[in-house]
């Protein structure tokens, strides 16, 4: 199912790019633009980022609602997750600049 969704999103992205910048891409088709810009890889990387952020959010919710760690301060409880979110955003930015190839494995909050 994910493969079909990635393929569909890649096609839609290319089509929208052709519509938004017709002069820039006048010699391209949706398929050639997808291949030229590796849009499938872009969509895959955004899926990785989404999964990473959702994993962090699930851990935040579980920790807050189930009190998984013995911590009284909300700030202290949130800190490792905020760091993970910052790392996820930094990783996506680094990937966009060509410095990383995939999302890092999320860290687990210390017990």
N, C-alpha and C positions, 0 to 999 in steps of 0.2 A: 504494500500500500504506500509506503514512504517513497519508493522509487517512482511510482506513478505520480505522486504529488510533486516530487522534485522535478520530474519531466514537465508536468503541466505548468508549474510555477516558472520554470526556465523559459518555456515557450511564451508565457504571458509577459514576462519581464522583457524579453527581446522584442515582442510586438509593441509594448508600451514605449520602449526606447526608440523604435522606428517611427512611432507616431509623434513623440515629443521632439525629436531632432531629425526630421526628414532629410534635410540637406547634409547633415553630418554623415548619415548612414545610407545615403541614396543608392549606393552600389551594393548594399547588403540585403539579404533576406533574413527572416527571423532565425532560420537554421544556421546561416553563415555567421551571423552576428553572435549567436550563442556559442558557436565553436571558436570564433576569433577572440572573444572576451572570456571564454571559459565560464559562461554564466551558470552552468550546472554546478561547478565547483563553488561559485559564490552562494548559490542557494543551499548547497550542502553545508557550507560553513555557517550560514545563518541558522540552519537547523541545529548544528552543534551548539551554537551560542544560546539559542532558545532552550535547548535541553539542559545546558549548564545552568542557566539562570533559574529555570523551573526547579532543578534539583536543589539549588541553594534556598529558594523560597519554601520548598517542602520541608527542608531541614529547619528553617527559621520557625515555621508554623509548629512543627513537632516539638522543637525545643521549648517554645513559648507556651504551648498548650499542655504539654506533658511534663514540663520542668525536667528535661532530660539531664540537665547539669545543675548541680547545687550552687546556684548563683542568685544573690538577692537583687543585684542591680540590673535594671533593664539595659542600661548602656553597656555594661560588661557582658551581658548575655548576647547582645546584638553585635558586638565588636568583631568576632571572627567571621560572621556572615557578611558584614559590611566590607571587610577586607576581601572576602571571596568575590563579592559583587564588583569591587574595584578591580580585582585581578581579571575577572571575566571581561570587563569593559576594556581594560588595557590590552588584553590578549586580542580582542576583536580589532582594536585600533592597530596593534602591531601587525596583525594579519593583513589588514587593509594597506599597510605600508610595505608589505612584502617581507616582514621580519619574522613571521611565524607561519607555519603551514597548517596547524590544527589547534583546536581548543585544548587547554591543559586539563588534566584530571583535577576535579575539585578537591580541595582539602576538607577534611572532616573536622568539626569543632572538637576541641579537646574536652574530655569528660571531666 
